[in-house]
Amino acid sequence: MAHPTKNFTITIRYPETMTIRHKPFVLHNKMCIPLEAPGYLRLTYDSWMLPMRGMAWEFDKRSMND
């Protein structure tokens, strides 16, 4: 984040043929609440997200075993 932000939510929709891995960069990871389903990710952080904090994500092709 470039500026202090309170009650941050991000929604990512992606092809169901992919998987997503995500990592929040916040002080208290337990406060980051994920809601996941195939092709959908929503993360909510119910506190202040300060500059130099945020999140990263990466997509992979879904394997036949998933």
C-alpha positions, 0 to 999 in steps of 0.5 A, spaced: 500 500 500 502 506 498 498 510 503 495 507 510 488 504 508 483 501 513 478 495 512 482 493 506 478 488 501 481 485 494 477 480 490 480 476 484 476 472 479 481 467 475 480 461 470 478 455 474 483 451 470 488 455 474 490 455 482 492 461 486 497 462 492 497 468 496 501 471 501 499 477 505 504 482 508 501 484 514 503 484 521 498 479 524 496 474 518 491 471 522 487 478 521 487 477 514 480 473 512 480 469 506 474 466 502 476 461 496 472 457 491 475 455 484 476 461 480 475 466 486 479 469 492 477 475 496 481 477 502 479 482 507 483 485 512 479 488 518 485 493 521 490 498 518 494 496 512 500 501 513 505 503 507 510 497 505 505 492 507 500 489 502 499 482 499 502 478 493 499 472 489 501 467 484 497 463 479 499 456 477 495 451 472 491 446 476 494 439 476 489 433 474 490 431 482 486 438 484 
